[in-house]
Amino acid sequence: MSELFSRTEGPVAAAAEGVELAGARDGDHAAFTRLVAPLRRELHAHCYRMLGSSHDADDALQEAMVRAWRGLGGFAGHGSLRSWLYTVATRTCLDAVAHRARRALPVDLGPSSDRAVVGDIPRTEVAWLGPYPDTGLDAGRASPDARYEQREAVELAFVAALQHLPGNQRAALLLFEVLGFSAAEIATMMDTTTASVNSALQRARQIVREKVPDRSQQRTLRETGDARVRDMVARFATALERGDAAALVALLAEDVTWSMPPMAHWYRGLVAVRDFAVRVPLTGCGSWRHLPTSANGQPAVGCYLWNDGAGAHVGWSVTVLAVRAGRIAELTSFIGAEHFALLDLPAALP
């Protein structure tokens, strides 16, 4: 059972957790902080999957920790602390989902553009899906009963698909298939029935199956190999810096897509993507520099654009790449300086 699964192992660790729990119940906030610290990273990832924004996940986790601290006296100890904290975090996220628009990518808003749209302006009224720093996420599963690996479950395609689900379906799917809780446990966590959980799971799986590729990026990247992926990222960055359209196109799949939230226009296929690349980043923006990174369990590139006023290349966008059959199949360029600090990238390159 998933509630028996814990990040702490053995009688010594269990005894230490018991001491910290007793101290926290007696009002020792430092003990509470130490108690929850080993679980904060995975709880934050859960909040991101629910909300589609790292910044919203920050807020939700902070609120969940406040609720947990205030409600610690209600934790009876019959289940694990981990499952109780997931209950608090999930309910906090469900409250947030009920009052916020779902997060979107440009592909959710309308058809692709056949030709480059020069001078595209940001759509500020849209709640955009954001990238996620994958540093510290485990490569394996959160529990023996989970279907998805932790890094699979923050891939852009999966998180984007989740945003199409109502809150209860989103939570049920994540708790069951990503975290490995049973339907009965989830019913208790969400204050509903096991039959309702199973029904929500059935509907959620159908929608996710329609929107997520059969092969995850984690599996594809392992088959491709680290060296080849690094080479692909380096060649992509070099092509942009040199304005080399032929070199860029040689890296792309026939049905490649390129989107740039918060810009609404996006492009599909080599002809449209090449037209956009030639008319905008390769010739219309200025000098580029790049740093390789990763986000959402996928290779990514921090893109820096020359700024005369700053006298430096300044962070412009973080482009997350999806790979298929040795080529780049999707490019999602998250425009905004705020993404650089999130991914621990420098704000500018001298």
C-alpha positions as CSV (number, residue, x, y, z in Angstrom):
1,M,0.0,0.0,0.0
2,S,1.3,3.4,-0.9
3,E,0.7,4.9,2.6
4,L,3.4,2.5,3.9
5,F,5.9,3.9,1.4
6,S,8.1,6.5,3.0
7,R,11.2,8.5,2.1
8,T,12.5,7.6,5.5
9,E,13.5,4.0,6.1
10,G,14.2,1.8,9.2
11,P,13.4,2.0,12.9
12,V,16.0,4.8,13.6
13,A,14.5,7.1,11.0
14,A,10.9,6.3,12.1
15,A,11.9,7.1,15.7
16,A,13.5,10.4,14.7
17,E,10.3,11.3,12.7
18,G,8.2,10.4,15.8
19,V,10.3,12.8,18.0
20,E,10.0,15.6,15.4
21,L,6.2,15.0,15.1
22,A,5.8,15.1,18.9
23,G,7.8,18.4,19.0
24,A,5.7,19.9,16.2
25,R,2.5,19.0,17.9
26,D,3.8,20.7,21.0
27,G,4.2,23.9,19.0
28,D,7.8,23.6,17.8
29,H,7.7,25.1,14.3
30,A,11.4,24.3,13.7
31,A,10.6,20.6,14.3
32,F,7.7,20.9,11.9
33,T,10.0,22.4,9.3
34,R,12.5,19.6,9.7
35,L,9.7,17.0,9.6
36,V,8.3,18.2,6.2
37,A,11.7,19.2,4.6
38,P,12.4,15.8,2.9
39,L,8.9,15.9,1.2
40,R,8.9,19.5,0.0
41,R,10.5,18.8,-3.4
42,E,8.0,16.1,-4.4
43,L,5.1,18.1,-3.0
44,H,6.1,21.1,-5.0
45,A,6.2,19.0,-8.2
46,H,2.7,17.7,-7.4
47,C,1.5,21.3,-7.0
48,Y,3.1,22.1,-10.4
49,R,1.4,19.2,-12.1
50,M,-1.9,20.3,-10.7
51,L,-1.5,24.0,-11.5
52,G,0.8,24.2,-14.5
53,S,2.9,27.0,-13.1
54,S,6.0,26.9,-10.9
55,H,5.1,30.2,-9.4
56,D,1.5,29.0,-8.6
57,A,3.1,25.9,-7.2
58,D,5.2,28.0,-4.8
59,D,2.1,29.8,-3.6
60,A,0.1,26.5,-3.2
61,L,2.9,24.7,-1.3
62,Q,3.3,27.6,1.0
63,E,-0.4,27.7,1.7
64,A,-0.5,23.9,2.1
65,M,2.3,24.1,4.7
66,V,0.4,26.8,6.6
67,R,-2.7,24.6,6.6
68,A,-0.6,21.5,7.7
69,W,1.0,23.4,10.5
70,R,-2.4,24.7,11.8
71,G,-4.1,21.3,11.3
72,L,-1.3,19.1,12.7
73,G,-3.4,18.3,15.7
74,G,-5.9,16.6,13.4
75,F,-3.3,14.2,12.0
76,A,-4.2,11.0,13.8
77,G,-1.1,9.1,12.7
78,H,-3.1,6.1,11.4
79,G,-1.6,6.7,7.9
80,S,1.7,8.0,6.9
81,L,2.7,11.7,7.3
82,R,3.4,11.7,3.5
83,S,-0.1,10.7,2.6
84,W,-1.6,13.3,5.0
85,L,0.6,16.0,3.5
86,Y,-0.5,15.0,0.0
87,T,-4.1,15.3,1.2
88,V,-3.5,18.8,2.4
89,A,-1.5,19.8,-0.7
90,T,-4.1,18.3,-3.1
91,R,-7.0,20.0,-1.4
92,T,-5.1,23.3,-1.5
93,C,-4.5,22.9,-5.2
94,L,-8.1,22.0,-5.9
95,D,-9.2,25.3,-4.2
96,A,-6.8,27.1,-6.5
97,V,-8.0,25.3,-9.6
98,A,-11.6,26.3,-8.7
99,H,-10.7,30.0,-8.8
100,R,-8.1,30.2,-11.7
101,A,-8.2,29.7,-15.4
102,R,-6.5,26.6,-16.7
103,R,-3.0,27.0,-18.0
104,A,-2.6,26.9,-21.8
105,L,0.0,26.6,-24.6
106,P,-0.5,28.4,-28.0
107,V,-1.5,25.1,-29.6
108,D,-4.6,25.1,-27.3
109,L,-5.8,28.5,-28.6
110,G,-6.2,28.0,-32.3
111,P,-4.7,26.6,-35.5
112,S,-1.0,27.0,-36.5
113,S,0.1,29.8,-38.8
114,D,1.4,29.0,-42.3
115,R,3.7,32.1,-42.5
116,A,5.7,34.0,-40.0
117,V,3.8,36.6,-38.0
118,V,6.3,39.5,-37.6
119,G,5.6,41.8,-34.7
120,D,3.5,39.3,-32.8
121,I,2.5,40.7,-29.4
122,P,2.1,38.9,-26.0
123,R,-1.4,37.7,-25.0
124,T,-1.5,38.9,-21.4
125,E,-5.1,37.8,-20.8
126,V,-4.1,34.1,-21.2
127,A,-2.9,32.0,-18.2
128,W,0.1,30.4,-19.8
129,L,1.6,27.0,-18.9
130,G,5.1,27.6,-17.6
131,P,8.4,25.6,-17.5
132,Y,9.5,23.6,-14.5
133,P,13.0,23.2,-13.0
134,D,13.7,19.4,-12.9
135,T,16.8,19.6,-10.8
136,G,16.4,17.3,-7.8
137,L,13.5,15.3,-9.3
138,D,14.0,11.6,-9.0
139,A,14.3,9.6,-12.2
140,G,12.3,6.7,-10.9
141,R,8.8,6.3,-9.5
142,A,7.4,7.9,-6.4
143,S,6.1,4.6,-5.2
144,P,6.1,0.9,-6.4
145,D,2.5,1.3,-7.5
146,A,3.0,4.4,-9.6
147,R,2.8,4.1,-13.4
148,Y,4.7,7.3,-14.3
149,E,8.2,8.2,-13.5
150,Q,8.6,11.5,-11.6
151,R,10.4,13.1,-14.5
152,E,7.9,11.7,-17.0
153,A,5.1,13.4,-15.0
154,V,6.5,16.9,-15.5
155,E,7.1,16.6,-19.2
156,L,5.4,19.4,-21.1
157,A,3.0,17.2,-23.1
158,F,1.8,15.5,-19.9
159,V,1.3,18.6,-17.8
160,A,-0.4,20.4,-20.7
161,A,-2.8,17.5,-21.1
162,L,-3.6,17.7,-17.4
163,Q,-4.8,21.2,-17.8
164,H,-7.7,20.0,-19.9
165,L,-9.0,18.0,-17.0
166,P,-11.4,19.2,-14.3
167,G,-9.7,19.5,-10.9
168,N,-11.1,16.3,-9.4
169,Q,-10.0,14.2,-12.5
170,R,-6.6,15.9,-12.5
171,A,-6.0,15.1,-8.8
172,A,-7.3,11.5,-9.1
173,L,-5.0,10.8,-12.0
174,L,-1.9,12.3,-10.3
175,L,-2.5,10.6,-7.0
176,F,-3.2,7.2,-8.6
177,E,-0.8,7.0,-11.6
178,V,2.0,9.3,-10.6
179,L,2.1,8.9,-6.8
180,G,0.7,5.3,-6.5
181,F,-2.1,5.9,-4.0
182,S,-5.0,3.4,-4.2
183,A,-8.5,4.4,-5.2
184,A,-9.7,3.9,-1.7
185,E,-6.9,6.1,-0.3
186,I,-7.7,8.8,-2.9
187,A,-11.4,8.7,-2.0
188,T,-10.5,9.5,1.7
189,M,-8.0,12.2,0.6
190,M,-10.6,13.9,-1.6
191,D,-13.6,13.2,0.7
192,T,-15.5,11.3,-2.0
193,T,-16.3,7.6,-2.8
194,T,-14.1,5.0,-4.4
195,A,-16.7,4.7,-7.2
196,S,-16.3,8.4,-7.9
197,V,-12.5,8.1,-8.0
198,N,-12.6,5.2,-10.4
199,S,-15.0,7.1,-12.7
200,A,-12.8,10.2,-12.6
201,L,-9.8,8.1,-13.4
202,Q,-11.5,6.5,-16.4
203,R,-12.4,9.8,-17.9
204,A,-9.1,11.4,-17.2
205,R,-7.1,8.5,-18.7
206,Q,-9.1,8.8,-22.0
207,I,-8.3,12.6,-22.3
208,V,-4.6,12.2,-21.4
209,R,-4.3,9.2,-23.8
210,E,-5.6,11.4,-26.7
211,K,-3.1,14.2,-26.0
212,V,0.1,12.6,-24.8
213,P,2.5,10.7,-27.2
214,D,2.8,7.0,-26.7
215,R,6.5,7.3,-26.1
216,S,7.6,9.6,-23.2
217,Q,10.5,11.9,-23.6
218,Q,12.3,10.0,-20.8
219,R,12.3,6.8,-22.8
220,T,13.2,8.6,-26.0
221,L,16.1,10.5,-24.4
222,R,17.5,7.3,-22.9
223,E,17.4,5.6,-26.3
224,T,18.9,8.6,-28.0
225,G,21.8,8.8,-25.5
226,D,23.2,11.7,-23.6
227,A,26.0,12.4,-26.1
228,R,23.7,12.6,-29.0
229,V,21.2,14.8,-27.2
230,R,24.0,17.2,-26.1
231,D,25.2,17.4,-29.7
232,M,21.7,18.1,-30.9
233,V,21.3,21.0,-28.4
234,A,24.7,22.4,-29.3
235,R,24.0,22.3,-33.0
236,F,20.6,24.0,-32.5
237,A,22.3,26.8,-30.5
238,T,25.0,27.2,-33.0
239,A,22.6,27.4,-35.9
240,L,20.7,30.2,-34.2
241,E,23.8,32.1,-33.3
242,R,25.1,31.9,-36.9
243,G,21.8,32.5,-38.5
244,D,22.1,29.2,-40.4
245,A,18.7,28.2,-41.6
246,A,19.9,25.1,-43.4
247,A,21.7,23.8,-40.3
248,L,18.6,24.5,-38.2
249,V,16.2,22.7,-40.6
250,A,18.5,19.7,-40.7
251,L,17.8,19.1,-37.0
252,L,14.0,19.2,-37.3
253,A,11.4,16.6,-37.8
254,E,9.0,17.0,-40.8
255,D,6.0,17.8,-38.5
256,V,8.0,19.9,-36.1
257,T,6.1,22.6,-34.1
258,W,7.4,25.8,-32.6
259,S,5.4,27.9,-30.1
260,M,6.4,30.9,-28.0
261,P,4.2,31.6,-25.1
262,P,3.0,34.3,-24.4
263,M,2.7,34.8,-28.2
264,A,-0.4,33.2,-29.5
265,H,0.8,32.3,-33.0
266,W,2.6,29.0,-33.5
267,Y,3.9,27.0,-36.4
268,R,3.8,23.4,-37.7
269,G,5.9,21.7,-40.4
270,L,9.2,22.5,-41.9
271,V,8.0,25.1,-44.3
272,A,6.2,27.2,-41.7
273,V,8.9,26.8,-39.1
274,R,11.6,27.6,-41.5
275,D,9.8,30.8,-42.6
276,F,9.3,31.9,-39.0
277,A,13.0,31.1,-38.1
278,V,14.4,33.0,-41.1
279,R,12.2,36.0,-40.7
280,V,12.3,36.4,-36.9
281,P,15.1,34.8,-34.7
282,L,17.7,34.2,-37.5
283,T,17.5,37.7,-39.1
284,G,15.1,39.9,-37.3
285,C,16.2,39.9,-33.7
286,G,20.0,40.5,-33.5
287,S,22.8,38.7,-31.9
288,W,22.1,35.5,-29.9
289,R,24.0,33.5,-27.3
290,H,22.9,30.3,-25.6
291,L,23.4,28.2,-22.5
292,P,22.3,24.5,-22.4
293,T,20.0,23.5,-19.5
294,S,17.0,21.3,-18.8
295,A,13.4,21.8,-17.9
296,N,10.4,19.6,-17.5
297,G,12.7,16.5,-17.8
298,Q,13.7,17.6,-21.3
299,P,16.7,19.3,-22.9
300,A,16.4,23.0,-23.0
301,V,18.4,26.1,-24.1
302,G,18.6,29.5,-22.4
303,C,18.5,32.0,-25.2
304,Y,20.2,35.4,-24.7
305,L,19.6,38.4,-27.0
306,W,22.0,41.3,-27.3
307,N,20.8,44.4,-25.5
308,D,22.6,47.7,-26.4
309,G,21.5,49.4,-23.2
310,A,22.8,46.6,-21.0
311,G,25.9,46.1,-23.0
312,A,25.3,42.4,-22.7
313,H,23.3,39.4,-24.0
314,V,20.2,39.5,-21.8
315,G,17.9,36.5,-21.0
316,W,15.1,36.4,-23.5
317,S,13.6,33.0,-23.6
318,V,14.0,29.4,-22.5
319,T,13.4,26.9,-25.3
320,V,12.4,23.4,-24.2
321,L,13.0,20.7,-26.9
322,A,11.1,17.5,-27.5
323,V,13.0,14.8,-29.4
324,R,11.7,12.1,-31.6
325,A,13.7,9.6,-33.8
326,G,16.9,11.7,-33.5
327,R,15.4,15.0,-34.5
328,I,13.7,17.9,-32.7
329,A,10.0,17.4,-32.9
330,E,8.8,20.3,-30.7
331,L,10.2,23.7,-29.6
332,T,8.5,25.6,-26.9
333,S,10.1,28.9,-26.3
334,F,9.0,30.4,-23.0
335,I,9.6,34.1,-23.4
336,G,10.4,36.1,-20.3
337,A,13.4,37.0,-18.1
338,E,11.6,35.4,-15.1
339,H,12.2,31.9,-16.4
340,F,16.0,32.3,-16.1
341,A,16.1,32.7,-12.3
342,L,13.6,29.8,-12.1
343,L,16.0,27.5,-13.9
344,D,19.1,28.9,-12.1
345,L,20.4,30.5,-15.3
346,P,22.3,33.9,-15.2
347,A,20.2,36.9,-16.1
348,A,22.7,38.0,-18.7
349,L,25.9,37.0,-20.4
350,P,28.7,39.6,-20.6
